[in-house]
């Protein structure tokens, strides 16, 4: 499914290098083209929506680098009141309006100003899907202009067709329009997984050329005895064959699930990176603060199995050795024991020998004889130290009521 969408606007390092070199020229183009776009807005304010207005707007957009090429025009009657097309960018409704003057419903709930600025019309989407569909049905019956609908409900990169919603095909005769879009000379994505109309438009002003190729297929009408669902699939198949791309079983809701999944993965990745940076920075922070370093060592003397990063993180909040030890022993902070299985096994062995009611100097040790071998004597001495330290820890727990 991921192959149907562009996650990043700039796909590879080569394109990034070209974009970096081209950037000053691109910014200059954006500034110049924005002034020209203001003239397009004035045209939409002064002139009524008609074929002549669409031609003027098409010419203006050609000047700002958005070229529209009609590859095929196989229309017969030209009386369809519903236009359906695949969805390859957030500018598709403008491109089709240059060829066939139409009205595009706002399905995301933009403000009145944004609707006028982007060429959408309010059909009551904020009041729910039922109200939206009923208003579109009424418009189709009464208006002389056709309505443009994208049955995929979501943009793709044009390499496949999502499942179509059947509502547009229940409105009567439809005019299928096949869209393809490319950029020259850079292979920069026209739209991305989460981009909006403003981002897509600004990037179109930035690059030298964005070329839309349009095919106007013959009008289609639901046949006698044919269900709306079958009619929908028939039109989808014709569009896929015209574009030479496969039909998929994915829907617009699958795209939303993909966006959520990628956002969650990105959040987990950032959290892991932050944790790694904190662990790497822990020794530096401790060494730069002698008092903090002393407290870290005091905690480690009592809890040697606890990592320095965990101790330091809590000490920076508490600034108290006893409170940090209590937090660790009570499980109030996440503890990552140091990975030393041998020391852990030795510690478990030593704990079995401890009687907290007996002073450390009176504890019974495993070795009761004096070894002639130096390694054995050193092991016995180390064992005595560990027992004394563990006894201190146990007494600390008793003192604070942690046992």
PyMOL commands that set and color helices and strands:
alter all, ss='L'
color gray80, all
select helices_A, chain A and resi 2-4+13-46+51-63+92-99+112-118+125-127+129-142+167-170+197-206+228-243+252-288+290-302+308-318+321-329+341-351+360-362+374-399
alter helices_A, ss='H'
color red, helices_A
select strands_A, chain A and resi 66-73+82-85+102-106+120-122+146-149+160-161+174-184+209-216+246-247
alter strands_A, ss='S'
color yellow, strands_A
deselect
rebuild
show_as cartoon
